[in-house]
Amino acid sequence: MSGDGRLRDGGTCSTELREFLALKDAKTLTGYAQYCLDNKFEKSGEVLQDCVNEMGRRLTYQVTNGRYAGVRNDIGFDGLWFDGSRHLVIEVKTTDAYRINLDTITNYGTKLKQSNALPPENISTLIVVGRQDTGDLEAQVRGSQHAWSVRLISVDALAKLVFVNDQFRSTPMLEKIRRILLPFEYTRVDNIVELVFETQQETEVKLIAEAEDESSENDASNAVSLNQVRREIDFTPRAELDQKRENIAKAFFASRHTLYDQVTRTHYVSKAGDCHIIVAVSKRYERDYQPYWYALHPHWLEKLSDANEGYFILGCMDNSVAYVLPIPFITSHLVNLNKTEKVDGKTYWHIALNSDNGIVKLNLSRVGTKVDLSPYEMKY
């Protein structure tokens, strides 16, 4: 379906395939990469190479595609990723059944340094492999002189990093992801522990808050206690969250027979400017006592409190019911809600909903009581 169907360097087929991959979401892109690993077909390795390089672009690297086949007097890397300060020479392997000549791969970096005058300390090698069982290759890297300049990652793990970045889209999180791909000293494990801890904190807040306007994404780096509740890492696609919010906003303003504008991803305002709403959406968590959870950020509360009419609307991904909470109702209960206070002084309140014999209630966690939300229910 691309060009003349013959995948080769510099061909129309290659150009169109890469343009096609750039249009696909992370889930589809990962599926294509996995198909290349699970099925033998002509040029499967080359297609996988393009999929991996597209993953690099999703991590916002500046990516230079390498050649499919090496030629004399040319640098034979599969990809070159640049983050603004460091270069990663990419080598893509579908299997580790054959030993890799590490001297040849790392020599690509040496040639790039010579040809582009790149500082030696700013370039390293990342080998992307299809198989999870890479013990032989890992041992080969560890036992070589290149142990401090070469890192190894599976296609599956790289895809997971793309998913995480696609959900967060924040500079701090992206920096953490990139740190994983760089060589670093690990005799002392502080760096690894810090990376795992920071990433888990940010992931936990993102999963339960689903607060996705720009400012709230930047607030996600300091998290709630990991022991509060059991959670699964189960990302809801951003497009689905956006569509759910739009459906709720449309239904709300339709019930008031007025048009509206979208200010941010979560903030909507009537055309007359007198009614403001913030729409937060939660997936359904696999627990009966607290199936929905939201974060209420102070800047949201300020926007709604300044409006003639302000509503904090809680949407649920698994059904077509939302809860339209007037700001006076919210402010009257703030003192009885759990609150996270971050080290940078920023805070947010926890909005937890309980299901009590099919009746959804607001959990006033600090006093152990619940408020029936049936009067605020909006079906759409």
C-alpha positions as CSV (number, residue, x, y, z in Angstrom):
1,M,0.0,0.0,0.0
2,S,3.1,2.3,0.2
3,G,4.7,3.5,-3.0
4,D,5.7,0.6,-5.2
5,G,5.6,-1.8,-2.2
6,R,9.4,-2.3,-2.3
7,L,11.0,-1.1,1.0
8,R,14.4,0.3,0.2
9,D,16.6,3.2,1.3
10,G,15.5,6.5,-0.3
11,G,12.4,4.9,-1.9
12,T,8.9,6.2,-2.0
13,C,7.7,3.1,-0.2
14,S,9.9,4.0,2.8
15,T,8.8,7.6,2.9
16,E,5.1,6.8,2.8
17,L,5.5,4.0,5.4
18,R,7.1,6.4,7.8
19,E,4.4,9.0,7.2
20,F,1.8,6.3,7.8
21,L,3.4,5.2,11.1
22,A,3.5,8.9,12.2
23,L,-0.3,9.1,12.0
24,K,-0.9,6.1,14.3
25,D,-1.5,6.2,18.0
26,A,0.9,4.5,20.5
27,K,-1.3,1.4,20.8
28,T,-1.4,0.7,17.1
29,L,2.3,1.5,16.6
30,T,3.1,-1.0,19.3
31,G,0.9,-3.6,17.6
32,Y,2.8,-3.1,14.4
33,A,6.1,-3.6,16.1
34,Q,4.9,-6.7,17.8
35,Y,3.6,-8.1,14.5
36,C,7.0,-7.7,13.0
37,L,8.4,-9.8,15.9
38,D,5.7,-12.5,15.8
39,N,5.5,-13.0,12.0
40,K,8.1,-13.6,9.3
41,F,7.6,-11.6,6.2
42,E,9.9,-9.9,3.7
43,K,11.6,-6.8,5.2
44,S,10.1,-7.4,8.6
45,G,13.3,-6.2,10.3
46,E,13.2,-3.0,8.3
47,V,9.6,-2.3,9.2
48,L,10.5,-2.9,12.8
49,Q,13.4,-0.4,12.5
50,D,10.9,2.2,11.3
51,C,8.5,1.4,14.1
52,V,11.3,1.8,16.7
53,N,12.4,5.1,15.2
54,E,8.8,6.4,15.3
55,M,8.8,5.4,19.0
56,G,11.8,7.7,19.4
57,R,9.9,10.5,17.9
58,R,7.0,9.9,20.3
59,L,9.6,10.4,23.1
60,T,10.3,13.8,21.4
61,Y,13.8,12.9,20.2
62,Q,15.0,14.5,17.0
63,V,15.3,11.3,15.0
64,T,17.4,10.6,11.9
65,N,16.4,7.3,10.3
66,G,19.3,5.0,9.5
67,R,19.8,2.9,6.4
68,Y,18.1,-0.5,6.0
69,A,21.2,-2.0,4.5
70,G,24.8,-0.9,5.1
71,V,27.0,0.3,2.3
72,R,30.7,0.9,2.1
73,N,31.9,4.3,3.4
74,D,28.6,5.0,5.1
75,I,27.7,4.9,8.8
76,G,25.4,2.0,9.3
77,F,23.3,2.9,12.3
78,D,19.6,2.1,12.4
79,G,18.7,5.4,13.9
80,L,20.2,8.5,15.6
81,W,18.2,10.1,18.4
82,F,19.0,13.5,19.8
83,D,17.4,15.1,22.8
84,G,19.1,18.5,22.5
85,S,22.3,17.6,24.4
86,R,22.9,13.9,23.9
87,H,22.9,11.5,21.0
88,L,21.7,7.9,21.1
89,V,22.9,5.6,18.3
90,I,20.1,3.0,17.8
91,E,20.7,-0.6,16.8
92,V,17.5,-2.7,16.3
93,K,17.7,-6.5,16.6
94,T,14.8,-8.9,16.3
95,T,16.7,-11.6,18.1
96,D,19.9,-12.2,20.1
97,A,20.3,-15.6,18.5
98,Y,23.5,-14.4,16.9
99,R,26.3,-12.6,18.6
100,I,26.5,-8.9,17.9
101,N,29.8,-7.3,17.1
102,L,29.8,-4.5,19.7
103,D,32.9,-3.0,18.2
104,T,31.1,-2.4,14.9
105,I,28.0,-0.9,16.6
106,T,30.0,1.5,18.9
107,N,32.2,2.4,15.9
108,Y,29.1,4.1,14.4
109,G,29.3,6.5,17.3
110,T,33.0,7.1,16.7
111,K,32.4,7.9,13.1
112,L,29.6,10.2,13.9
113,K,31.9,12.1,16.4
114,Q,34.5,12.4,13.7
115,S,32.1,13.5,10.9
116,N,29.9,15.8,13.0
117,A,32.4,16.9,15.6
118,L,30.2,15.6,18.4
119,P,31.7,15.6,21.9
120,P,32.6,12.0,22.8
121,E,30.8,12.2,26.2
122,N,27.5,13.1,24.5
123,I,27.0,10.0,22.5
124,S,26.0,6.5,23.5
125,T,24.5,3.3,22.0
126,L,21.1,1.9,22.6
127,I,20.4,-1.6,21.4
128,V,16.6,-2.3,20.9
129,V,15.9,-6.0,20.9
130,G,12.7,-7.9,20.1
131,R,13.1,-10.7,22.6
132,Q,12.7,-10.4,26.4
133,D,15.3,-13.2,27.1
134,T,18.5,-11.3,26.3
135,G,20.8,-12.8,28.9
136,D,23.6,-13.7,26.4
137,L,23.6,-10.3,24.9
138,E,23.5,-8.6,28.3
139,A,26.5,-10.7,29.4
140,Q,28.3,-9.8,26.2
141,V,27.8,-6.1,26.9
142,R,28.9,-6.4,30.6
143,G,32.0,-8.3,29.7
144,S,33.2,-5.8,27.1
145,Q,35.0,-2.5,27.1
146,H,31.7,-0.9,26.0
147,A,29.8,-1.6,29.2
148,W,29.7,2.2,30.1
149,S,28.5,3.3,26.7
150,V,26.0,0.7,25.6
151,R,22.5,0.1,27.0
152,L,19.9,-2.5,26.1
153,I,16.1,-2.3,26.0
154,S,13.3,-4.6,24.6
155,V,10.8,-3.3,22.1
156,D,8.1,-4.0,24.7
157,A,9.7,-1.9,27.4
158,L,10.4,0.9,24.9
159,A,6.7,0.8,23.9
160,K,5.7,1.1,27.6
161,L,7.8,4.3,27.9
162,V,6.0,5.7,24.9
163,F,2.6,4.9,26.6
164,V,3.7,6.6,29.8
165,N,4.9,9.7,28.0
166,D,1.8,9.8,25.9
167,Q,-0.3,9.9,29.1
168,F,1.7,12.5,31.0
169,R,3.1,14.8,28.3
170,S,5.1,16.7,30.9
171,T,8.7,17.8,30.7
172,P,9.7,16.4,34.1
173,M,8.3,12.9,33.2
174,L,10.0,13.0,29.8
175,E,13.3,13.7,31.5
176,K,12.9,10.7,33.8
177,I,12.1,8.5,30.8
178,R,15.2,9.6,28.9
179,R,17.3,9.0,31.9
180,I,16.4,5.3,31.7
181,L,17.8,5.0,28.2
182,L,21.2,6.5,29.1
183,P,24.2,4.7,30.6
184,F,24.6,5.4,34.3
185,E,26.6,4.0,37.2
186,Y,24.7,1.4,39.2
187,T,27.1,-0.1,41.7
188,R,25.4,2.3,44.1
189,V,21.7,2.0,43.4
190,D,20.5,5.4,44.7
191,N,19.9,6.6,41.2
192,I,17.8,3.7,40.2
193,V,15.7,3.8,43.5
194,E,15.2,7.6,43.0
195,L,14.0,7.0,39.4
196,V,11.6,4.2,40.3
197,F,10.2,6.2,43.3
198,E,9.7,9.4,41.3
199,T,8.1,7.6,38.4
200,Q,5.7,5.6,40.6
201,Q,4.7,8.7,42.5
202,E,3.9,10.5,39.2
203,T,2.1,7.6,37.8
204,E,-0.1,7.1,40.9
205,V,-1.2,10.8,40.9
206,K,-1.9,10.7,37.2
207,L,-4.0,7.5,37.4
208,I,-6.2,8.7,40.2
209,A,-6.4,12.4,39.4
210,E,-7.1,12.4,35.6
211,A,-6.6,16.1,35.9
212,E,-5.3,16.9,32.5
213,D,-5.1,20.6,31.8
214,E,-1.6,22.0,31.4
215,S,-1.1,23.3,34.9
216,S,-2.4,20.2,36.6
217,E,-0.1,18.0,34.5
218,N,2.9,20.0,35.7
219,D,1.7,19.5,39.3
220,A,1.8,15.7,39.0
221,S,5.4,15.1,40.2
222,N,4.7,14.8,43.9
223,A,2.3,12.1,44.8
224,V,-0.1,10.7,47.3
225,S,1.0,7.9,49.6
226,L,1.5,4.6,47.8
227,N,-0.3,2.8,50.7
228,Q,-3.6,4.7,50.5
229,V,-5.3,2.4,48.0
230,R,-4.5,-0.4,45.7
231,R,-4.5,0.7,42.1
232,E,-3.8,-0.9,38.7
233,I,-1.8,0.8,36.0
234,D,-4.5,0.9,33.4
235,F,-4.2,4.0,31.2
236,T,-7.4,5.4,29.6
237,P,-6.5,6.8,26.2
238,R,-6.4,10.6,26.1
239,A,-8.8,10.8,23.2
240,E,-11.5,8.9,25.1
241,L,-11.1,11.2,28.1
242,D,-11.4,14.2,25.9
243,Q,-14.5,12.8,24.2
244,K,-16.1,12.0,27.5
245,R,-15.5,15.5,28.8
246,E,-16.9,17.0,25.6
247,N,-20.1,14.9,25.8
248,I,-20.7,16.0,29.4
249,A,-20.1,19.7,28.6
250,K,-22.4,19.5,25.6
251,A,-25.2,17.8,27.6
252,F,-24.8,20.3,30.4
253,F,-25.1,23.5,28.3
254,A,-27.8,21.9,26.1
255,S,-29.9,21.5,29.2
256,R,-29.5,25.2,29.8
257,H,-30.2,26.0,26.1
258,T,-27.0,27.9,25.7
259,L,-23.9,27.7,23.6
260,Y,-20.4,27.4,25.1
261,D,-16.7,27.6,24.4
262,Q,-13.9,25.3,25.6
263,V,-11.2,27.3,27.4
264,T,-8.8,24.4,28.4
265,R,-9.0,20.6,28.3
266,T,-11.2,20.7,31.4
267,H,-12.7,24.2,31.5
268,Y,-15.8,25.3,29.6
269,V,-17.7,28.5,29.7
270,S,-21.1,29.7,28.4
271,K,-21.1,32.1,25.5
272,A,-22.5,34.8,27.8
273,G,-19.6,34.2,30.1
274,D,-21.8,33.8,33.2
275,C,-21.5,30.0,33.7
276,H,-18.2,28.2,34.1
277,I,-17.7,24.4,34.5
278,I,-14.7,22.2,35.2
279,V,-15.2,18.6,34.0
280,A,-13.1,15.9,35.6
281,V,-13.3,12.3,34.5
282,S,-12.4,9.1,36.3
283,K,-12.2,5.6,35.1
284,R,-13.9,2.9,37.3
285,Y,-11.4,1.4,39.7
286,E,-11.7,-2.3,40.5
287,R,-13.0,-1.8,44.0
288,D,-16.5,-1.4,45.4
289,Y,-15.8,1.0,48.3
290,Q,-14.4,3.7,46.1
291,P,-15.0,3.2,42.4
292,Y,-14.3,6.8,41.3
293,W,-11.6,9.2,42.3
294,Y,-10.9,12.8,41.3
295,A,-8.5,15.6,42.3
296,L,-9.8,19.1,42.9
297,H,-7.1,21.7,42.3
298,P,-7.1,25.1,43.9
299,H,-6.8,27.0,40.6
300,W,-10.0,25.2,39.4
301,L,-11.8,26.2,42.5
302,E,-10.7,29.8,42.1
303,K,-11.9,29.9,38.5
304,L,-15.3,28.5,39.4
305,S,-15.7,30.7,42.6
306,D,-15.1,33.8,40.6
307,A,-17.9,33.0,38.1
308,N,-21.6,34.0,38.5
309,E,-22.3,30.3,38.4
310,G,-19.7,27.6,38.8
311,Y,-20.0,23.8,38.8
312,F,-17.5,21.0,39.3
313,I,-18.8,18.1,37.2
314,L,-17.7,14.6,37.9
315,G,-17.8,12.2,34.9
316,C,-17.5,8.4,34.9
317,M,-15.8,6.6,32.0
318,D,-18.0,3.5,32.3
319,N,-21.4,5.1,32.1
320,S,-23.4,8.1,30.9
321,V,-24.1,9.7,34.3
322,A,-22.3,12.8,35.6
323,Y,-22.6,14.7,38.9
324,V,-23.0,18.4,38.6
325,L,-21.8,19.9,41.9
326,P,-22.4,23.6,42.5
327,I,-19.4,25.4,44.0
328,P,-21.2,26.4,47.2
329,F,-21.8,22.6,47.8
330,I,-18.1,21.9,47.2
331,T,-16.7,24.7,49.4
332,S,-19.0,23.7,52.3
333,H,-17.4,20.3,52.4
334,L,-13.8,21.1,51.7
335,V,-12.8,21.0,55.4
336,N,-14.0,17.3,55.5
337,L,-12.1,16.1,52.4
338,N,-8.6,14.6,52.5
339,K,-6.0,17.0,51.1
340,T,-2.5,16.5,49.7
341,E,0.0,19.2,50.5
342,K,3.1,19.1,48.4
343,V,6.6,20.1,49.3
344,D,6.4,23.0,46.7
345,G,3.4,24.4,48.5
346,K,0.8,23.3,46.0
347,T,-2.2,21.3,47.1
348,Y,-5.2,19.4,45.9
349,W,-8.3,17.9,47.5
350,H,-9.4,14.3,47.1
351,I,-12.9,13.8,45.7
352,A,-13.8,10.1,46.3
353,L,-17.1,8.6,45.4
354,N,-18.6,5.6,47.0
355,S,-21.3,3.2,45.7
356,D,-23.8,2.4,48.6
357,N,-26.4,-0.1,47.4
358,G,-26.2,1.5,43.9
359,I,-26.4,5.0,45.3
360,V,-23.4,7.1,44.5
361,K,-22.2,9.2,47.5
362,L,-19.4,11.7,48.1
363,N,-17.1,10.3,50.8
364,L,-16.2,12.9,53.4
365,S,-13.1,11.0,54.4
366,R,-12.0,13.1,57.4
367,V,-15.3,12.6,59.3
368,G,-16.3,9.2,58.0
369,T,-19.7,10.3,56.5
370,K,-21.1,10.3,53.0
371,V,-23.4,12.7,51.1
372,D,-25.9,11.4,48.6
373,L,-25.2,12.8,45.1
374,S,-28.5,11.7,43.6
375,P,-29.9,15.3,43.5
376,Y,-26.9,16.4,41.4
377,E,-27.1,13.5,38.9
378,M,-27.2,14.4,35.2
379,K,-27.9,11.6,32.6
380,Y,-26.8,12.3,29.1
